[in-house]
Amino acid sequence: MIAGKCPKCEKPVLRGNLHGCDVGEPMGRSWKAVQINCPSCGAVLGIAIDPVALKTDIVREVLEGLGAAPKRR
């Protein structure tokens, strides 16, 4: 298996460590995200919107719009 190298420690990255975080616009909306870190040195390799949290938010908002779910607090 060909692995990429960490840009900081240059060790092969066969698996990343996943951590939750928030991303957002300055003075605006924010979203749940995931951060992928190098398992060797902890350098941030990437950040992306959390697809599971996004799906949950969409379902909740649709149900709220239909009057089938309690409003978020």
mmCIF file as Biopython writes it, N, C-alpha, C and O atoms, coordinates in Angstrom:
data_model
#
loop_
_atom_site.group_PDB
_atom_site.id
_atom_site.type_symbol
_atom_site.label_atom_id
_atom_site.label_alt_id
_atom_site.label_comp_id
_atom_site.label_asym_id
_atom_site.label_entity_id
_atom_site.label_seq_id
_atom_site.pdbx_PDB_ins_code
_atom_site.Cartn_x
_atom_site.Cartn_y
_atom_site.Cartn_z
_atom_site.occupancy
_atom_site.B_iso_or_equiv
_atom_site.auth_seq_id
_atom_site.auth_asym_id
_atom_site.pdbx_PDB_model_num
ATOM 1   N N  . MET A ? 1  ? 0.832   -1.174 0.000  1.0 0.0 1  A 1 
ATOM 2   C CA . MET A ? 1  ? 0.000   0.000  0.000  1.0 0.0 1  A 1 
ATOM 3   C C  . MET A ? 1  ? 0.883   1.247  0.000  1.0 0.0 1  A 1 
ATOM 4   O O  . MET A ? 1  ? 1.810   1.353  0.803  1.0 0.0 1  A 1 
ATOM 5   N N  . ILE A ? 2  ? 0.603   2.166  -0.877 1.0 0.0 2  A 1 
ATOM 6   C CA . ILE A ? 2  ? 1.354   3.415  -0.934 1.0 0.0 2  A 1 
ATOM 7   C C  . ILE A ? 2  ? 0.722   4.397  0.036  1.0 0.0 2  A 1 
ATOM 8   O O  . ILE A ? 2  ? -0.488  4.622  0.011  1.0 0.0 2  A 1 
ATOM 9   N N  . ALA A ? 3  ? 1.548   4.976  0.888  1.0 0.0 3  A 1 
ATOM 10  C CA . ALA A ? 3  ? 1.045   5.930  1.871  1.0 0.0 3  A 1 
ATOM 11  C C  . ALA A ? 3  ? 1.628   7.302  1.600  1.0 0.0 3  A 1 
ATOM 12  O O  . ALA A ? 3  ? 2.757   7.432  1.126  1.0 0.0 3  A 1 
ATOM 13  N N  . GLY A ? 4  ? 0.845   8.322  1.904  1.0 0.0 4  A 1 
ATOM 14  C CA . GLY A ? 4  ? 1.363   9.674  1.828  1.0 0.0 4  A 1 
ATOM 15  C C  . GLY A ? 4  ? 2.255   9.927  3.029  1.0 0.0 4  A 1 
ATOM 16  O O  . GLY A ? 4  ? 2.217   9.188  4.013  1.0 0.0 4  A 1 
ATOM 17  N N  . LYS A ? 5  ? 3.049   10.968 2.942  1.0 0.0 5  A 1 
ATOM 18  C CA . LYS A ? 5  ? 3.923   11.332 4.054  1.0 0.0 5  A 1 
ATOM 19  C C  . LYS A ? 5  ? 3.390   12.575 4.738  1.0 0.0 5  A 1 
ATOM 20  O O  . LYS A ? 5  ? 2.835   13.465 4.094  1.0 0.0 5  A 1 
ATOM 21  N N  . CYS A ? 6  ? 3.563   12.625 6.039  1.0 0.0 6  A 1 
ATOM 22  C CA . CYS A ? 6  ? 3.194   13.809 6.808  1.0 0.0 6  A 1 
ATOM 23  C C  . CYS A ? 6  ? 4.114   14.956 6.376  1.0 0.0 6  A 1 
ATOM 24  O O  . CYS A ? 6  ? 5.328   14.768 6.304  1.0 0.0 6  A 1 
ATOM 25  N N  . PRO A ? 7  ? 3.562   16.133 6.090  1.0 0.0 7  A 1 
ATOM 26  C CA . PRO A ? 7  ? 4.411   17.245 5.670  1.0 0.0 7  A 1 
ATOM 27  C C  . PRO A ? 7  ? 5.299   17.792 6.791  1.0 0.0 7  A 1 
ATOM 28  O O  . PRO A ? 7  ? 6.258   18.514 6.520  1.0 0.0 7  A 1 
ATOM 29  N N  . LYS A ? 8  ? 4.989   17.457 8.044  1.0 0.0 8  A 1 
ATOM 30  C CA . LYS A ? 8  ? 5.797   17.959 9.158  1.0 0.0 8  A 1 
ATOM 31  C C  . LYS A ? 8  ? 6.897   16.977 9.551  1.0 0.0 8  A 1 
ATOM 32  O O  . LYS A ? 8  ? 8.074   17.337 9.564  1.0 0.0 8  A 1 
ATOM 33  N N  . CYS A ? 9  ? 6.516   15.727 9.875  1.0 0.0 9  A 1 
ATOM 34  C CA . CYS A ? 9  ? 7.513   14.756 10.355 1.0 0.0 9  A 1 
ATOM 35  C C  . CYS A ? 9  ? 8.017   13.827 9.251  1.0 0.0 9  A 1 
ATOM 36  O O  . CYS A ? 9  ? 8.988   13.098 9.455  1.0 0.0 9  A 1 
ATOM 37  N N  . GLU A ? 10 ? 7.371   13.847 8.090  1.0 0.0 10 A 1 
ATOM 38  C CA . GLU A ? 10 ? 7.729   13.050 6.920  1.0 0.0 10 A 1 
ATOM 39  C C  . GLU A ? 10 ? 7.598   11.538 7.114  1.0 0.0 10 A 1 
ATOM 40  O O  . GLU A ? 10 ? 8.131   10.765 6.318  1.0 0.0 10 A 1 
ATOM 41  N N  . LYS A ? 11 ? 6.898   11.112 8.157  1.0 0.0 11 A 1 
ATOM 42  C CA . LYS A ? 11 ? 6.641   9.689  8.342  1.0 0.0 11 A 1 
ATOM 43  C C  . LYS A ? 11 ? 5.445   9.295  7.486  1.0 0.0 11 A 1 
ATOM 44  O O  . LYS A ? 11 ? 4.574   10.126 7.232  1.0 0.0 11 A 1 
ATOM 45  N N  . PRO A ? 12 ? 5.386   8.037  7.034  1.0 0.0 12 A 1 
ATOM 46  C CA . PRO A ? 12 ? 4.224   7.597  6.255  1.0 0.0 12 A 1 
ATOM 47  C C  . PRO A ? 12 ? 2.946   7.674  7.100  1.0 0.0 12 A 1 
ATOM 48  O O  . PRO A ? 12 ? 2.951   7.345  8.286  1.0 0.0 12 A 1 
ATOM 49  N N  . VAL A ? 13 ? 1.871   8.106  6.474  1.0 0.0 13 A 1 
ATOM 50  C CA . VAL A ? 13 ? 0.576   8.186  7.164  1.0 0.0 13 A 1 
ATOM 51  C C  . VAL A ? 13 ? -0.326  7.101  6.579  1.0 0.0 13 A 1 
ATOM 52  O O  . VAL A ? 13 ? -0.874  7.253  5.488  1.0 0.0 13 A 1 
ATOM 53  N N  . LEU A ? 14 ? -0.470  6.011  7.320  1.0 0.0 14 A 1 
ATOM 54  C CA . LEU A ? 14 ? -1.339  4.910  6.919  1.0 0.0 14 A 1 
ATOM 55  C C  . LEU A ? 14 ? -2.722  5.050  7.545  1.0 0.0 14 A 1 
ATOM 56  O O  . LEU A ? 14 ? -3.688  4.438  7.091  1.0 0.0 14 A 1 
ATOM 57  N N  . ARG A ? 15 ? -2.799  5.861  8.590  1.0 0.0 15 A 1 
ATOM 58  C CA . ARG A ? 15 ? -4.041  6.050  9.332  1.0 0.0 15 A 1 
ATOM 59  C C  . ARG A ? 15 ? -3.954  7.411  10.019 1.0 0.0 15 A 1 
ATOM 60  O O  . ARG A ? 15 ? -2.905  7.770  10.552 1.0 0.0 15 A 1 
ATOM 61  N N  . GLY A ? 16 ? -5.040  8.161  10.010 1.0 0.0 16 A 1 
ATOM 62  C CA . GLY A ? 16 ? -5.052  9.458  10.685 1.0 0.0 16 A 1 
ATOM 63  C C  . GLY A ? 16 ? -5.875  9.404  11.953 1.0 0.0 16 A 1 
ATOM 64  O O  . GLY A ? 16 ? -6.754  8.554  12.096 1.0 0.0 16 A 1 
ATOM 65  N N  . ASN A ? 17 ? -5.591  10.311 12.875 1.0 0.0 17 A 1 
ATOM 66  C CA . ASN A ? 17 ? -6.396  10.447 14.086 1.0 0.0 17 A 1 
ATOM 67  C C  . ASN A ? 17 ? -7.481  11.479 13.817 1.0 0.0 17 A 1 
ATOM 68  O O  . ASN A ? 17 ? -7.207  12.547 13.270 1.0 0.0 17 A 1 
ATOM 69  N N  . LEU A ? 18 ? -8.703  11.161 14.200 1.0 0.0 18 A 1 
ATOM 70  C CA . LEU A ? 18 ? -9.860  12.000 13.923 1.0 0.0 18 A 1 
ATOM 71  C C  . LEU A ? 18 ? -10.309 12.701 15.196 1.0 0.0 18 A 1 
ATOM 72  O O  . LEU A ? 18 ? -10.452 12.074 16.245 1.0 0.0 18 A 1 
ATOM 73  N N  . HIS A ? 19 ? -10.533 14.018 15.093 1.0 0.0 19 A 1 
ATOM 74  C CA . HIS A ? 19 ? -10.984 14.818 16.232 1.0 0.0 19 A 1 
ATOM 75  C C  . HIS A ? 19 ? -12.113 15.730 15.775 1.0 0.0 19 A 1 
ATOM 76  O O  . HIS A ? 19 ? -12.088 16.236 14.653 1.0 0.0 19 A 1 
ATOM 77  N N  . GLY A ? 20 ? -13.089 15.940 16.627 1.0 0.0 20 A 1 
ATOM 78  C CA . GLY A ? 20 ? -14.171 16.858 16.321 1.0 0.0 20 A 1 
ATOM 79  C C  . GLY A ? 20 ? -13.728 18.298 16.539 1.0 0.0 20 A 1 
ATOM 80  O O  . GLY A ? 20 ? -12.926 18.581 17.429 1.0 0.0 20 A 1 
ATOM 81  N N  . CYS A ? 21 ? -14.251 19.199 15.728 1.0 0.0 21 A 1 
ATOM 82  C CA . CYS A ? 21 ? -13.980 20.623 15.878 1.0 0.0 21 A 1 
ATOM 83  C C  . CYS A ? 21 ? -15.123 21.392 15.220 1.0 0.0 21 A 1 
ATOM 84  O O  . CYS A ? 21 ? -16.039 20.785 14.666 1.0 0.0 21 A 1 
ATOM 85  N N  . ASP A ? 22 ? -15.078 22.688 15.276 1.0 0.0 22 A 1 
ATOM 86  C CA . ASP A ? 22 ? -16.070 23.539 14.623 1.0 0.0 22 A 1 
ATOM 87  C C  . ASP A ? 22 ? -15.372 24.377 13.559 1.0 0.0 22 A 1 
ATOM 88  O O  . ASP A ? 22 ? -14.218 24.773 13.728 1.0 0.0 22 A 1 
ATOM 89  N N  . VAL A ? 23 ? -16.073 24.644 12.470 1.0 0.0 23 A 1 
ATOM 90  C CA . VAL A ? 23 ? -15.589 25.568 11.446 1.0 0.0 23 A 1 
ATOM 91  C C  . VAL A ? 23 ? -16.697 26.586 11.200 1.0 0.0 23 A 1 
ATOM 92  O O  . VAL A ? 23 ? -17.875 26.299 11.410 1.0 0.0 23 A 1 
ATOM 93  N N  . GLY A ? 24 ? -16.313 27.763 10.759 1.0 0.0 24 A 1 
ATOM 94  C CA . GLY A ? 24 ? -17.354 28.752 10.527 1.0 0.0 24 A 1 
ATOM 95  C C  . GLY A ? 24 ? -16.855 29.987 9.830  1.0 0.0 24 A 1 
ATOM 96  O O  . GLY A ? 24 ? -15.665 30.169 9.574  1.0 0.0 24 A 1 
ATOM 97  N N  . GLU A ? 25 ? -17.817 30.822 9.537  1.0 0.0 25 A 1 
ATOM 98  C CA . GLU A ? 25 ? -17.548 32.109 8.921  1.0 0.0 25 A 1 
ATOM 99  C C  . GLU A ? 25 ? -17.237 33.111 10.034 1.0 0.0 25 A 1 
ATOM 100 O O  . GLU A ? 25 ? -17.797 33.008 11.125 1.0 0.0 25 A 1 
ATOM 101 N N  . PRO A ? 26 ? -16.361 34.069 9.776  1.0 0.0 26 A 1 
ATOM 102 C CA . PRO A ? 26 ? -16.118 35.087 10.794 1.0 0.0 26 A 1 
ATOM 103 C C  . PRO A ? 26 ? -17.429 35.819 11.104 1.0 0.0 26 A 1 
ATOM 104 O O  . PRO A ? 26 ? -18.087 36.343 10.205 1.0 0.0 26 A 1 
ATOM 105 N N  . MET A ? 27 ? -17.792 35.846 12.371 1.0 0.0 27 A 1 
ATOM 106 C CA . MET A ? 27 ? -19.012 36.527 12.832 1.0 0.0 27 A 1 
ATOM 107 C C  . MET A ? 27 ? -20.266 35.961 12.163 1.0 0.0 27 A 1 
ATOM 108 O O  . MET A ? 27 ? -21.248 36.679 11.980 1.0 0.0 27 A 1 
ATOM 109 N N  . GLY A ? 28 ? -20.235 34.673 11.798 1.0 0.0 28 A 1 
ATOM 110 C CA . GLY A ? 28 ? -21.378 34.082 11.104 1.0 0.0 28 A 1 
ATOM 111 C C  . GLY A ? 28 ? -21.689 32.687 11.590 1.0 0.0 28 A 1 
ATOM 112 O O  . GLY A ? 28 ? -21.423 32.328 12.737 1.0 0.0 28 A 1 
ATOM 113 N N  . ARG A ? 29 ? -22.252 31.920 10.701 1.0 0.0 29 A 1 
ATOM 114 C CA . ARG A ? 29 ? -22.665 30.554 11.020 1.0 0.0 29 A 1 
ATOM 115 C C  . ARG A ? 29 ? -21.461 29.655 11.264 1.0 0.0 29 A 1 
ATOM 116 O O  . ARG A ? 29 ? -20.346 29.944 10.829 1.0 0.0 29 A 1 
ATOM 117 N N  . SER A ? 30 ? -21.718 28.545 11.980 1.0 0.0 30 A 1 
ATOM 118 C CA . SER A ? 30 ? -20.653 27.566 12.192 1.0 0.0 30 A 1 
ATOM 119 C C  . SER A ? 30 ? -21.232 26.169 11.999 1.0 0.0 30 A 1 
ATOM 120 O O  . SER A ? 30 ? -22.444 25.964 12.074 1.0 0.0 30 A 1 
ATOM 121 N N  . TRP A ? 31 ? -20.348 25.223 11.753 1.0 0.0 31 A 1 
ATOM 122 C CA . TRP A ? 31 ? -20.732 23.844 11.508 1.0 0.0 31 A 1 
ATOM 123 C C  . TRP A ? 31 ? -19.794 22.926 12.270 1.0 0.0 31 A 1 
ATOM 124 O O  . TRP A ? 31 ? -18.659 23.285 12.585 1.0 0.0 31 A 1 
ATOM 125 N N  . LYS A ? 32 ? -20.298 21.723 12.562 1.0 0.0 32 A 1 
ATOM 126 C CA . LYS A ? 32 ? -19.453 20.682 13.159 1.0 0.0 32 A 1 
ATOM 127 C C  . LYS A ? 32 ? -18.525 20.168 12.062 1.0 0.0 32 A 1 
ATOM 128 O O  . LYS A ? 32 ? -18.924 20.034 10.905 1.0 0.0 32 A 1 
ATOM 129 N N  . ALA A ? 33 ? -17.304 19.889 12.436 1.0 0.0 33 A 1 
ATOM 130 C CA . ALA A ? 33 ? -16.313 19.428 11.461 1.0 0.0 33 A 1 
ATOM 131 C C  . ALA A ? 33 ? -15.453 18.331 12.082 1.0 0.0 33 A 1 
ATOM 132 O O  . ALA A ? 33 ? -15.554 18.043 13.275 1.0 0.0 33 A 1 
ATOM 133 N N  . VAL A ? 34 ? -14.622 17.739 11.265 1.0 0.0 34 A 1 
ATOM 134 C CA . VAL A ? 34 ? -13.642 16.760 11.731 1.0 0.0 34 A 1 
ATOM 135 C C  . VAL A ? 34 ? -12.256 17.223 11.301 1.0 0.0 34 A 1 
ATOM 136 O O  . VAL A ? 34 ? -12.069 17.786 10.222 1.0 0.0 34 A 1 
ATOM 137 N N  . GLN A ? 35 ? -11.313 16.974 12.160 1.0 0.0 35 A 1 
ATOM 138 C CA . GLN A ? 35 ? -9.918  17.322 11.898 1.0 0.0 35 A 1 
ATOM 139 C C  . GLN A ? 35 ? -9.130  16.027 11.851 1.0 0.0 35 A 1 
ATOM 140 O O  . GLN A ? 35 ? -9.278  15.181 12.732 1.0 0.0 35 A 1 
ATOM 141 N N  . ILE A ? 36 ? -8.295  15.860 10.837 1.0 0.0 36 A 1 
ATOM 142 C CA . ILE A ? 36 ? -7.477  14.656 10.700 1.0 0.0 36 A 1 
ATOM 143 C C  . ILE A ? 36 ? -6.034  15.036 11.039 1.0 0.0 36 A 1 
ATOM 144 O O  . ILE A ? 36 ? -5.453  15.947 10.450 1.0 0.0 36 A 1 
ATOM 145 N N  . ASN A ? 37 ? -5.475  14.304 12.011 1.0 0.0 37 A 1 
ATOM 146 C CA . ASN A ? 37 ? -4.123  14.598 12.474 1.0 0.0 37 A 1 
ATOM 147 C C  . ASN A ? 37 ? -3.184  13.432 12.198 1.0 0.0 37 A 1 
ATOM 148 O O  . ASN A ? 37 ? -3.602  12.276 12.150 1.0 0.0 37 A 1 
ATOM 149 N N  . CYS A ? 38 ? -1.910  13.758 12.017 1.0 0.0 38 A 1 
ATOM 150 C CA . CYS A ? 38 ? -0.867  12.745 11.859 1.0 0.0 38 A 1 
ATOM 151 C C  . CYS A ? 38 ? -0.772  11.958 13.160 1.0 0.0 38 A 1 
ATOM 152 O O  . CYS A ? 38 ? -0.686  12.562 14.229 1.0 0.0 38 A 1 
ATOM 153 N N  . PRO A ? 39 ? -0.785  10.623 13.099 1.0 0.0 39 A 1 
ATOM 154 C CA . PRO A ? 39 ? -0.692  9.828  14.318 1.0 0.0 39 A 1 
ATOM 155 C C  . PRO A ? 39 ? 0.694   9.887  14.967 1.0 0.0 39 A 1 
ATOM 156 O O  . PRO A ? 39 ? 0.842   9.561  16.145 1.0 0.0 39 A 1 
ATOM 157 N N  . SER A ? 40 ? 1.698   10.298 14.209 1.0 0.0 40 A 1 
ATOM 158 C CA . SER A ? 40 ? 3.056   10.345 14.752 1.0 0.0 40 A 1 
ATOM 159 C C  . SER A ? 40 ? 3.370   11.651 15.464 1.0 0.0 40 A 1 
ATOM 160 O O  . SER A ? 40 ? 3.922   11.644 16.564 1.0 0.0 40 A 1 
ATOM 161 N N  . CYS A ? 41 ? 3.015   12.788 14.833 1.0 0.0 41 A 1 
ATOM 162 C CA . CYS A ? 41 ? 3.409   14.078 15.411 1.0 0.0 41 A 1 
ATOM 163 C C  . CYS A ? 41 ? 2.231   14.986 15.754 1.0 0.0 41 A 1 
ATOM 164 O O  . CYS A ? 41 ? 2.412   16.015 16.405 1.0 0.0 41 A 1 
ATOM 165 N N  . GLY A ? 42 ? 1.023   14.614 15.319 1.0 0.0 42 A 1 
ATOM 166 C CA . GLY A ? 42 ? -0.155  15.409 15.642 1.0 0.0 42 A 1 
ATOM 167 C C  . GLY A ? 42 ? -0.431  16.568 14.705 1.0 0.0 42 A 1 
ATOM 168 O O  . GLY A ? 42 ? -1.381  17.319 14.926 1.0 0.0 42 A 1 
ATOM 169 N N  . ALA A ? 43 ? 0.377   16.735 13.657 1.0 0.0 43 A 1 
ATOM 170 C CA . ALA A ? 43 ? 0.153   17.834 12.712 1.0 0.0 43 A 1 
ATOM 171 C C  . ALA A ? 43 ? -1.222  17.697 12.055 1.0 0.0 43 A 1 
ATOM 172 O O  . ALA A ? 43 ? -1.675  16.589 11.767 1.0 0.0 43 A 1 
ATOM 173 N N  . VAL A ? 44 ? -1.870  18.824 11.825 1.0 0.0 44 A 1 
ATOM 174 C CA . VAL A ? 44 ? -3.177  18.814 11.167 1.0 0.0 44 A 1 
ATOM 175 C C  . VAL A ? 44 ? -2.965  18.517 9.683  1.0 0.0 44 A 1 
ATOM 176 O O  . VAL A ? 44 ? -2.236  19.231 8.995  1.0 0.0 44 A 1 
ATOM 177 N N  . LEU A ? 45 ? -3.611  17.453 9.200  1.0 0.0 45 A 1 
ATOM 178 C CA . LEU A ? 45 ? -3.490  17.062 7.796  1.0 0.0 45 A 1 
ATOM 179 C C  . LEU A ? 45 ? -4.672  17.556 6.980  1.0 0.0 45 A 1 
ATOM 180 O O  . LEU A ? 45 ? -4.576  17.696 5.761  1.0 0.0 45 A 1 
ATOM 181 N N  . GLY A ? 46 ? -5.785  17.818 7.650  1.0 0.0 46 A 1 
ATOM 182 C CA . GLY A ? 46 ? -6.961  18.315 6.941  1.0 0.0 46 A 1 
ATOM 183 C C  . GLY A ? 46 ? -8.127  18.535 7.872  1.0 0.0 46 A 1 
ATOM 184 O O  . GLY A ? 46 ? -8.181  17.975 8.967  1.0 0.0 46 A 1 
ATOM 185 N N  . ILE A ? 47 ? -9.072  19.364 7.424  1.0 0.0 47 A 1 
ATOM 186 C CA . ILE A ? 47 ? -10.309 19.625 8.160  1.0 0.0 47 A 1 
ATOM 187 C C  . ILE A ? 47 ? -11.441 19.618 7.145  1.0 0.0 47 A 1 
ATOM 188 O O  . ILE A ? 47 ? -11.299 20.157 6.048  1.0 0.0 47 A 1 
ATOM 189 N N  . ALA A ? 48 ? -12.572 19.005 7.509  1.0 0.0 48 A 1 
ATOM 190 C CA . ALA A ? 48 ? -13.735 18.961 6.624  1.0 0.0 48 A 1 
ATOM 191 C C  . ALA A ? 48 ? -15.003 18.977 7.462  1.0 0.0 48 A 1 
ATOM 192 O O  . ALA A ? 48 ? -14.989 18.588 8.630  1.0 0.0 48 A 1 
ATOM 193 N N  . ILE A ? 49 ? -16.101 19.430 6.861  1.0 0.0 49 A 1 
ATOM 194 C CA . ILE A ? 49 ? -17.383 19.401 7.549  1.0 0.0 49 A 1 
ATOM 195 C C  . ILE A ? 49 ? -17.736 17.943 7.846  1.0 0.0 49 A 1 
ATOM 196 O O  . ILE A ? 49 ? -17.575 17.074 6.990  1.0 0.0 49 A 1 
ATOM 197 N N  . ASP A ? 50 ? -18.214 17.683 9.052  1.0 0.0 50 A 1 
ATOM 198 C CA . ASP A ? 50 ? -18.572 16.338 9.495  1.0 0.0 50 A 1 
ATOM 199 C C  . ASP A ? 50 ? -19.835 15.892 8.761  1.0 0.0 50 A 1 
ATOM 200 O O  . ASP A ? 50 ? -20.900 16.467 8.989  1.0 0.0 50 A 1 
ATOM 201 N N  . PRO A ? 51 ? -19.751 14.878 7.882  1.0 0.0 51 A 1 
ATOM 202 C CA . PRO A ? 51 ? -20.927 14.477 7.108  1.0 0.0 51 A 1 
ATOM 203 C C  . PRO A ? 51 ? -22.050 13.893 7.960  1.0 0.0 51 A 1 
ATOM 204 O O  . PRO A ? 51 ? -23.220 14.050 7.611  1.0 0.0 51 A 1 
ATOM 205 N N  . VAL A ? 52 ? -21.730 13.229 9.058  1.0 0.0 52 A 1 
ATOM 206 C CA . VAL A ? 52 ? -22.771 12.658 9.921  1.0 0.0 52 A 1 
ATOM 207 C C  . VAL A ? 52 ? -23.527 13.777 10.638 1.0 0.0 52 A 1 
ATOM 208 O O  . VAL A ? 52 ? -24.756 13.749 10.705 1.0 0.0 52 A 1 
ATOM 209 N N  . ALA A ? 53 ? -22.804 14.757 11.173 1.0 0.0 53 A 1 
ATOM 210 C CA . ALA A ? 53 ? -23.456 15.887 11.838 1.0 0.0 53 A 1 
ATOM 211 C C  . ALA A ? 53 ? -24.283 16.692 10.842 1.0 0.0 53 A 1 
ATOM 212 O O  . ALA A ? 53 ? -25.372 17.158 11.180 1.0 0.0 53 A 1 
ATOM 213 N N  . LEU A ? 54 ? -23.781 16.862 9.620  1.0 0.0 54 A 1 
ATOM 214 C CA . LEU A ? 54 ? -24.513 17.597 8.592  1.0 0.0 54 A 1 
ATOM 215 C C  . LEU A ? 54 ? -25.830 16.895 8.267  1.0 0.0 54 A 1 
ATOM 216 O O  . LEU A ? 54 ? -26.872 17.541 8.157  1.0 0.0 54 A 1 
ATOM 217 N N  . LYS A ? 55 ? -25.781 15.581 8.115  1.0 0.0 55 A 1 
ATOM 218 C CA . LYS A ? 55 ? -26.995 14.806 7.832  1.0 0.0 55 A 1 
ATOM 219 C C  . LYS A ? 55 ? -27.989 14.941 8.974  1.0 0.0 55 A 1 
ATOM 220 O O  . LYS A ? 55 ? -29.182 15.121 8.731  1.0 0.0 55 A 1 
ATOM 221 N N  . THR A ? 56 ? -27.528 14.859 10.196 1.0 0.0 56 A 1 
ATOM 222 C CA . THR A ? 56 ? -28.391 14.996 11.364 1.0 0.0 56 A 1 
ATOM 223 C C  . THR A ? 56 ? -29.058 16.369 11.386 1.0 0.0 56 A 1 
ATOM 224 O O  . THR A ? 56 ? -30.253 16.476 11.662 1.0 0.0 56 A 1 
ATOM 225 N N  . ASP A ? 57 ? -28.293 17.414 11.098 1.0 0.0 57 A 1 
ATOM 226 C CA . ASP A ? 57 ? -28.842 18.774 11.056 1.0 0.0 57 A 1 
ATOM 227 C C  . ASP A ? 57 ? -29.906 18.914 9.972  1.0 0.0 57 A 1 
ATOM 228 O O  . ASP A ? 57 ? -30.948 19.527 10.203 1.0 0.0 57 A 1 
ATOM 229 N N  . ILE A ? 58 ? -29.654 18.351 8.794  1.0 0.0 58 A 1 
ATOM 230 C CA . ILE A ? 58 ? -30.617 18.440 7.690  1.0 0.0 58 A 1 
ATOM 231 C C  . ILE A ? 58 ? -31.918 17.725 8.064  1.0 0.0 58 A 1 
ATOM 232 O O  . ILE A ? 58 ? -33.001 18.269 7.849  1.0 0.0 58 A 1 
ATOM 233 N N  . VAL A ? 59 ? -31.824 16.524 8.614  1.0 0.0 59 A 1 
ATOM 234 C CA . VAL A ? 59 ? -33.021 15.774 9.008  1.0 0.0 59 A 1 
ATOM 235 C C  . VAL A ? 59 ? -33.801 16.554 10.059 1.0 0.0 59 A 1 
ATOM 236 O O  . VAL A ? 59 ? -35.024 16.665 9.968  1.0 0.0 59 A 1 
ATOM 237 N N  . ARG A ? 60 ? -33.102 17.098 11.060 1.0 0.0 60 A 1 
ATOM 238 C CA . ARG A ? 60 ? -33.770 17.853 12.118 1.0 0.0 60 A 1 
ATOM 239 C C  . ARG A ? 60 ? -34.485 19.074 11.547 1.0 0.0 60 A 1 
ATOM 240 O O  . ARG A ? 60 ? -35.625 19.348 11.920 1.0 0.0 60 A 1 
ATOM 241 N N  . GLU A ? 61 ? -33.833 19.812 10.648 1.0 0.0 61 A 1 
ATOM 242 C CA . GLU A ? 61 ? -34.436 21.007 10.065 1.0 0.0 61 A 1 
ATOM 243 C C  . GLU A ? 61 ? -35.640 20.674 9.189  1.0 0.0 61 A 1 
ATOM 244 O O  . GLU A ? 61 ? -36.622 21.417 9.187  1.0 0.0 61 A 1 
ATOM 245 N N  . VAL A ? 62 ? -35.583 19.578 8.449  1.0 0.0 62 A 1 
ATOM 246 C CA . VAL A ? 62 ? -36.730 19.159 7.635  1.0 0.0 62 A 1 
ATOM 247 C C  . VAL A ? 62 ? -37.898 18.789 8.540  1.0 0.0 62 A 1 
ATOM 248 O O  . VAL A ? 62 ? -39.033 19.192 8.288  1.0 0.0 62 A 1 
ATOM 249 N N  . LEU A ? 63 ? -37.622 18.019 9.597  1.0 0.0 63 A 1 
ATOM 250 C CA . LEU A ? 63 ? -38.687 17.638 10.521 1.0 0.0 63 A 1 
ATOM 251 C C  . LEU A ? 63 ? -39.279 18.859 11.219 1.0 0.0 63 A 1 
ATOM 252 O O  . LEU A ? 63 ? -40.492 18.930 11.418 1.0 0.0 63 A 1 
ATOM 253 N N  . GLU A ? 64 ? -38.429 19.827 11.596 1.0 0.0 64 A 1 
ATOM 254 C CA . GLU A ? 64 ? -38.929 21.061 12.194 1.0 0.0 64 A 1 
ATOM 255 C C  . GLU A ? 64 ? -39.823 21.808 11.213 1.0 0.0 64 A 1 
ATOM 256 O O  . GLU A ? 64 ? -40.870 22.332 11.593 1.0 0.0 64 A 1 
ATOM 257 N N  . GLY A ? 65 ? -39.412 21.854 9.960  1.0 0.0 65 A 1 
ATOM 258 C CA . GLY A ? 65 ? -40.198 22.527 8.931  1.0 0.0 65 A 1 
ATOM 259 C C  . GLY A ? 65 ? -41.551 21.877 8.711  1.0 0.0 65 A 1 
ATOM 260 O O  . GLY A ? 65 ? -42.522 22.551 8.367  1.0 0.0 65 A 1 
ATOM 261 N N  . LEU A ? 66 ? -41.616 20.587 8.908  1.0 0.0 66 A 1 
ATOM 262 C CA . LEU A ? 66 ? -42.870 19.853 8.768  1.0 0.0 66 A 1 
ATOM 263 C C  . LEU A ? 66 ? -43.680 19.857 10.066 1.0 0.0 66 A 1 
ATOM 264 O O  . LEU A ? 66 ? -44.801 19.352 10.108 1.0 0.0 66 A 1 
ATOM 265 N N  . GLY A ? 67 ? -43.104 20.428 11.116 1.0 0.0 67 A 1 
ATOM 266 C CA . GLY A ? 67 ? -43.779 20.449 12.416 1.0 0.0 67 A 1 
ATOM 267 C C  . GLY A ? 67 ? -43.752 19.110 13.112 1.0 0.0 67 A 1 
ATOM 268 O O  . GLY A ? 67 ? -44.572 18.855 13.994 1.0 0.0 67 A 1 
ATOM 269 N N  . ALA A ? 68 ? -42.823 18.248 12.734 1.0 0.0 68 A 1 
ATOM 270 C CA . ALA A ? 68 ? -42.772 16.882 13.287 1.0 0.0 68 A 1 
ATOM 271 C C  . ALA A ? 68 ? -41.678 16.702 14.325 1.0 0.0 68 A 1 
ATOM 272 O O  . ALA A ? 68 ? -41.504 15.599 14.843 1.0 0.0 68 A 1 
ATOM 273 N N  . ALA A ? 69 ? -40.930 17.762 14.646 1.0 0.0 69 A 1 
ATOM 274 C CA . ALA A ? 69 ? -39.854 17.619 15.615 1.0 0.0 69 A 1 
ATOM 275 C C  . ALA A ? 69 ? -39.800 18.877 16.472 1.0 0.0 69 A 1 
ATOM 276 O O  . ALA A ? 69 ? -40.157 19.960 16.007 1.0 0.0 69 A 1 
ATOM 277 N N  . PRO A ? 70 ? -39.360 18.743 17.714 1.0 0.0 70 A 1 
ATOM 278 C CA . PRO A ? 70 ? -39.219 19.929 18.559 1.0 0.0 70 A 1 
ATOM 279 C C  . PRO A ? 70 ? -38.120 20.845 18.030 1.0 0.0 70 A 1 
ATOM 280 O O  . PRO A ? 70 ? -37.131 20.375 17.468 1.0 0.0 70 A 1 
ATOM 281 N N  . LYS A ? 71 ? -38.293 22.132 18.210 1.0 0.0 71 A 1 
ATOM 282 C CA . LYS A ? 71 ? -37.301 23.125 17.766 1.0 0.0 71 A 1 
ATOM 283 C C  . LYS A ? 71 ? -36.031 22.978 18.589 1.0 0.0 71 A 1 
ATOM 284 O O  . LYS A ? 71 ? -36.073 22.582 19.754 1.0 0.0 71 A 1 
ATOM 285 N N  . ARG A ? 72 ? -34.880 23.306 17.960 1.0 0.0 72 A 1 
ATOM 286 C CA . ARG A ? 72 ? -33.603 23.308 18.667 1.0 0.0 72 A 1 
ATOM 287 C C  . ARG A ? 72 ? -33.595 24.411 19.698 1.0 0.0 72 A 1 
ATOM 288 O O  . ARG A ? 72 ? -34.242 25.446 19.536 1.0 0.0 72 A 1 
ATOM 289 N N  . ARG A ? 73 ? -32.864 24.175 20.744 1.0 0.0 73 A 1 
ATOM 290 C CA . ARG A ? 73 ? -32.723 25.207 21.774 1.0 0.0 73 A 1 
ATOM 291 C C  . ARG A ? 73 ? -31.497 26.020 21.554 1.0 0.0 73 A 1 
ATOM 292 O O  . ARG A ? 73 ? -31.218 26.936 22.327 1.0 0.0 73 A 1 
#
